[in-house]
Amino acid sequence: MTEVLRETDAPVTDSEFEALSSACFLAQGLSIPPLITLTLTDDDRIREYNREWRGIDQPTDVLSFPLLPLSPEDTLHDAHPALPQAWDSAKGAYLLGDVIISIPRAAHQAETYGHSLREEILYLASHGVLHLLGYDHHHKEDKRRMREKEKRAAELMSPLDMEDEFLLRSARQALNTAYAPYSKFRVGAALLGESGRVYTGCNIENVSYGLTNCAERTALFKAVSEGEKRFTAIAIAAETTAPWPCGACRQVLSEFSPKMKVLITWGDGQRARSTLDQLLPNSFLEFQEDSK
C-alpha cells in the first residue's frame, strides 16, 4: 500500500506508484501487507527535510526514512522483532517508512540522462522503497544487490502486452458472477491454456465456509475437466485488495504449470505481476522431483 502526498505536481498517477511499490515488495518476496508514505515535493522542502533529519543543508533527489531496521536478507515471512510496533490497525498494514522525492531534481536528472521525467520519478521511488527494505549502496557488493532489485522491480512494472490485457479484462468480467454473500470479497480469474483457450472462474462461497472454492481453482478445475492440463498465465481480479492467490491455489496451480505468469488487478486499475514459482518457492511438487 502506498499513500501519496503531493506538495507539487508530477506526471505519475497514484496507481502507478502503488504498482511500483508492489513490484518492489514482490522482488523482495514480502508476504506481509506493507505501507509506505511517498511525498512529492520541491527543492526547498526536501532541503528542509535533509537539514532537519540528516544534518545536511542542501537539496537532494530522494530521501528514505525507514521505520523498521531491515536488511536485504529479511523477507518478513517470519515474525520480525520490530513488527508489532510497526502495525497500523486502521490501515491493516505494517508501516515501512517514508520516501520523499524532489520533482525539480528529478526533472534535472531526467534531462541529463536523456529519459522522461516519469521514468526518473519511478526510478527514484523504487530506489527509495528499496532503502526502506534495508538496501544500500555504500559498497560495491551492496550497490550490485540493490541494482539487481531495481531491475527486477522494473521488469515487474513494465507494460503489459495485449494478451495480458485481455486476460485481466476477462478476470474482471468473471468477478461479476462471484457468489460471495459471506465475505463480500468477489474475485474473478482467467486462466490461459497452452492451446490458447481462456477458462474463467469466480469464487463460490458456502455457509459451511470450508466448502468455499476460490476463483483460481474454479477456473483450473473447469479447464482440466475439459482436457487442458498446461497453462501459460492466470489473471486474477478483485475490487478492493490485491488478490494474490492463497497458498492452496498456488499449490494446485503448481501441479500443472509451476512457472506460469500470474497477473493481478484491483481497485481503480492497479495491477502487479509475478510468476508462480516466485510465489511458491520450493513447492511440494519440486520437492518430490528433487528427492527421486
Secondary structure as a PSIPRED ss2 file (coil, helix, strand):
# PSIPRED VFORMAT (PSIPRED V4.0)

   1 M C   1.000  0.000  0.000
   2 T E   0.000  0.000  1.000
   3 E E   0.000  0.000  1.000
   4 V E   0.000  0.000  1.000
   5 L E   0.000  0.000  1.000
   6 R E   0.000  0.000  1.000
   7 E C   1.000  0.000  0.000
   8 T C   1.000  0.000  0.000
   9 D C   1.000  0.000  0.000
  10 A C   1.000  0.000  0.000
  11 P C   1.000  0.000  0.000
  12 V C   1.000  0.000  0.000
  13 T C   1.000  0.000  0.000
  14 D H   0.000  1.000  0.000
  15 S H   0.000  1.000  0.000
  16 E H   0.000  1.000  0.000
  17 F H   0.000  1.000  0.000
  18 E H   0.000  1.000  0.000
  19 A H   0.000  1.000  0.000
  20 L H   0.000  1.000  0.000
  21 S H   0.000  1.000  0.000
  22 S H   0.000  1.000  0.000
  23 A H   0.000  1.000  0.000
  24 C H   0.000  1.000  0.000
  25 F H   0.000  1.000  0.000
  26 L H   0.000  1.000  0.000
  27 A H   0.000  1.000  0.000
  28 Q H   0.000  1.000  0.000
  29 G C   1.000  0.000  0.000
  30 L C   1.000  0.000  0.000
  31 S C   1.000  0.000  0.000
  32 I C   1.000  0.000  0.000
  33 P C   1.000  0.000  0.000
  34 P E   0.000  0.000  1.000
  35 L E   0.000  0.000  1.000
  36 I E   0.000  0.000  1.000
  37 T E   0.000  0.000  1.000
  38 L E   0.000  0.000  1.000
  39 T E   0.000  0.000  1.000
  40 L E   0.000  0.000  1.000
  41 T E   0.000  0.000  1.000
  42 D C   1.000  0.000  0.000
  43 D H   0.000  1.000  0.000
  44 D H   0.000  1.000  0.000
  45 R H   0.000  1.000  0.000
  46 I H   0.000  1.000  0.000
  47 R H   0.000  1.000  0.000
  48 E H   0.000  1.000  0.000
  49 Y H   0.000  1.000  0.000
  50 N H   0.000  1.000  0.000
  51 R H   0.000  1.000  0.000
  52 E H   0.000  1.000  0.000
  53 W H   0.000  1.000  0.000
  54 R H   0.000  1.000  0.000
  55 G C   1.000  0.000  0.000
  56 I C   1.000  0.000  0.000
  57 D C   1.000  0.000  0.000
  58 Q C   1.000  0.000  0.000
  59 P C   1.000  0.000  0.000
  60 T C   1.000  0.000  0.000
  61 D C   1.000  0.000  0.000
  62 V E   0.000  0.000  1.000
  63 L E   0.000  0.000  1.000
  64 S E   0.000  0.000  1.000
  65 F E   0.000  0.000  1.000
  66 P E   0.000  0.000  1.000
  67 L C   1.000  0.000  0.000
  68 L C   1.000  0.000  0.000
  69 P C   1.000  0.000  0.000
  70 L C   1.000  0.000  0.000
  71 S C   1.000  0.000  0.000
  72 P C   1.000  0.000  0.000
  73 E C   1.000  0.000  0.000
  74 D C   1.000  0.000  0.000
  75 T C   1.000  0.000  0.000
  76 L C   1.000  0.000  0.000
  77 H C   1.000  0.000  0.000
  78 D C   1.000  0.000  0.000
  79 A C   1.000  0.000  0.000
  80 H C   1.000  0.000  0.000
  81 P C   1.000  0.000  0.000
  82 A C   1.000  0.000  0.000
  83 L H   0.000  1.000  0.000
  84 P H   0.000  1.000  0.000
  85 Q H   0.000  1.000  0.000
  86 A H   0.000  1.000  0.000
  87 W E   0.000  0.000  1.000
  88 D E   0.000  0.000  1.000
  89 S C   1.000  0.000  0.000
  90 A C   1.000  0.000  0.000
  91 K C   1.000  0.000  0.000
  92 G C   1.000  0.000  0.000
  93 A E   0.000  0.000  1.000
  94 Y E   0.000  0.000  1.000
  95 L E   0.000  0.000  1.000
  96 L E   0.000  0.000  1.000
  97 G E   0.000  0.000  1.000
  98 D E   0.000  0.000  1.000
  99 V E   0.000  0.000  1.000
 100 I E   0.000  0.000  1.000
 101 I E   0.000  0.000  1.000
 102 S E   0.000  0.000  1.000
 103 I H   0.000  1.000  0.000
 104 P H   0.000  1.000  0.000
 105 R H   0.000  1.000  0.000
 106 A H   0.000  1.000  0.000
 107 A H   0.000  1.000  0.000
 108 H H   0.000  1.000  0.000
 109 Q H   0.000  1.000  0.000
 110 A H   0.000  1.000  0.000
 111 E H   0.000  1.000  0.000
 112 T H   0.000  1.000  0.000
 113 Y H   0.000  1.000  0.000
 114 G C   1.000  0.000  0.000
 115 H C   1.000  0.000  0.000
 116 S C   1.000  0.000  0.000
 117 L H   0.000  1.000  0.000
 118 R H   0.000  1.000  0.000
 119 E H   0.000  1.000  0.000
 120 E H   0.000  1.000  0.000
 121 I H   0.000  1.000  0.000
 122 L H   0.000  1.000  0.000
 123 Y H   0.000  1.000  0.000
 124 L H   0.000  1.000  0.000
 125 A H   0.000  1.000  0.000
 126 S H   0.000  1.000  0.000
 127 H H   0.000  1.000  0.000
 128 G H   0.000  1.000  0.000
 129 V H   0.000  1.000  0.000
 130 L H   0.000  1.000  0.000
 131 H H   0.000  1.000  0.000
 132 L H   0.000  1.000  0.000
 133 L C   1.000  0.000  0.000
 134 G C   1.000  0.000  0.000
 135 Y C   1.000  0.000  0.000
 136 D C   1.000  0.000  0.000
 137 H C   1.000  0.000  0.000
 138 H C   1.000  0.000  0.000
 139 H C   1.000  0.000  0.000
 140 K H   0.000  1.000  0.000
 141 E H   0.000  1.000  0.000
 142 D H   0.000  1.000  0.000
 143 K H   0.000  1.000  0.000
 144 R H   0.000  1.000  0.000
 145 R H   0.000  1.000  0.000
 146 M H   0.000  1.000  0.000
 147 R H   0.000  1.000  0.000
 148 E H   0.000  1.000  0.000
 149 K H   0.000  1.000  0.000
 150 E H   0.000  1.000  0.000
 151 K H   0.000  1.000  0.000
 152 R H   0.000  1.000  0.000
 153 A H   0.000  1.000  0.000
 154 A H   0.000  1.000  0.000
 155 E H   0.000  1.000  0.000
 156 L H   0.000  1.000  0.000
 157 M H   0.000  1.000  0.000
 158 S C   1.000  0.000  0.000
 159 P C   1.000  0.000  0.000
 160 L C   1.000  0.000  0.000
 161 D C   1.000  0.000  0.000
 162 M H   0.000  1.000  0.000
 163 E H   0.000  1.000  0.000
 164 D H   0.000  1.000  0.000
 165 E H   0.000  1.000  0.000
 166 F H   0.000  1.000  0.000
 167 L H   0.000  1.000  0.000
 168 L H   0.000  1.000  0.000
 169 R H   0.000  1.000  0.000
 170 S H   0.000  1.000  0.000
 171 A H   0.000  1.000  0.000
 172 R H   0.000  1.000  0.000
 173 Q H   0.000  1.000  0.000
 174 A H   0.000  1.000  0.000
 175 L H   0.000  1.000  0.000
 176 N H   0.000  1.000  0.000
 177 T H   0.000  1.000  0.000
 178 A C   1.000  0.000  0.000
 179 Y E   0.000  0.000  1.000
 180 A C   1.000  0.000  0.000
 181 P C   1.000  0.000  0.000
 182 Y C   1.000  0.000  0.000
 183 S C   1.000  0.000  0.000
 184 K C   1.000  0.000  0.000
 185 F C   1.000  0.000  0.000
 186 R C   1.000  0.000  0.000
 187 V E   0.000  0.000  1.000
 188 G E   0.000  0.000  1.000
 189 A E   0.000  0.000  1.000
 190 A E   0.000  0.000  1.000
 191 L E   0.000  0.000  1.000
 192 L E   0.000  0.000  1.000
 193 G E   0.000  0.000  1.000
 194 E C   1.000  0.000  0.000
 195 S C   1.000  0.000  0.000
 196 G C   1.000  0.000  0.000
 197 R C   1.000  0.000  0.000
 198 V E   0.000  0.000  1.000
 199 Y E   0.000  0.000  1.000
 200 T E   0.000  0.000  1.000
 201 G E   0.000  0.000  1.000
 202 C E   0.000  0.000  1.000
 203 N C   1.000  0.000  0.000
 204 I E   0.000  0.000  1.000
 205 E C   1.000  0.000  0.000
 206 N C   1.000  0.000  0.000
 207 V C   1.000  0.000  0.000
 208 S C   1.000  0.000  0.000
 209 Y H   0.000  1.000  0.000
 210 G H   0.000  1.000  0.000
 211 L H   0.000  1.000  0.000
 212 T C   1.000  0.000  0.000
 213 N E   0.000  0.000  1.000
 214 C C   1.000  0.000  0.000
 215 A H   0.000  1.000  0.000
 216 E H   0.000  1.000  0.000
 217 R H   0.000  1.000  0.000
 218 T H   0.000  1.000  0.000
 219 A H   0.000  1.000  0.000
 220 L H   0.000  1.000  0.000
 221 F H   0.000  1.000  0.000
 222 K H   0.000  1.000  0.000
 223 A H   0.000  1.000  0.000
 224 V H   0.000  1.000  0.000
 225 S H   0.000  1.000  0.000
 226 E C   1.000  0.000  0.000
 227 G C   1.000  0.000  0.000
 228 E C   1.000  0.000  0.000
 229 K C   1.000  0.000  0.000
 230 R C   1.000  0.000  0.000
 231 F E   0.000  0.000  1.000
 232 T E   0.000  0.000  1.000
 233 A E   0.000  0.000  1.000
 234 I E   0.000  0.000  1.000
 235 A E   0.000  0.000  1.000
 236 I E   0.000  0.000  1.000
 237 A E   0.000  0.000  1.000
 238 A E   0.000  0.000  1.000
 239 E C   1.000  0.000  0.000
 240 T C   1.000  0.000  0.000
 241 T C   1.000  0.000  0.000
 242 A C   1.000  0.000  0.000
 243 P C   1.000  0.000  0.000
 244 W C   1.000  0.000  0.000
 245 P C   1.000  0.000  0.000
 246 C C   1.000  0.000  0.000
 247 G H   0.000  1.000  0.000
 248 A H   0.000  1.000  0.000
 249 C H   0.000  1.000  0.000
 250 R H   0.000  1.000  0.000
 251 Q H   0.000  1.000  0.000
 252 V H   0.000  1.000  0.000
 253 L H   0.000  1.000  0.000
 254 S H   0.000  1.000  0.000
 255 E C   1.000  0.000  0.000
 256 F C   1.000  0.000  0.000
 257 S C   1.000  0.000  0.000
 258 P C   1.000  0.000  0.000
 259 K C   1.000  0.000  0.000
 260 M C   1.000  0.000  0.000
 261 K E   0.000  0.000  1.000
 262 V E   0.000  0.000  1.000
 263 L E   0.000  0.000  1.000
 264 I E   0.000  0.000  1.000
 265 T E   0.000  0.000  1.000
 266 W E   0.000  0.000  1.000
 267 G C   1.000  0.000  0.000
 268 D C   1.000  0.000  0.000
 269 G C   1.000  0.000  0.000
 270 Q E   0.000  0.000  1.000
 271 R E   0.000  0.000  1.000
 272 A E   0.000  0.000  1.000
 273 R E   0.000  0.000  1.000
 274 S E   0.000  0.000  1.000
 275 T E   0.000  0.000  1.000
 276 L H   0.000  1.000  0.000
 277 D H   0.000  1.000  0.000
 278 Q H   0.000  1.000  0.000
 279 L H   0.000  1.000  0.000
 280 L C   1.000  0.000  0.000
 281 P C   1.000  0.000  0.000
 282 N C   1.000  0.000  0.000
 283 S C   1.000  0.000  0.000
 284 F H   0.000  1.000  0.000
 285 L H   0.000  1.000  0.000
 286 E H   0.000  1.000  0.000
 287 F H   0.000  1.000  0.000
 288 Q H   0.000  1.000  0.000
 289 E H   0.000  1.000  0.000
 290 D H   0.000  1.000  0.000
 291 S C   1.000  0.000  0.000
 292 K C   1.000  0.000  0.000
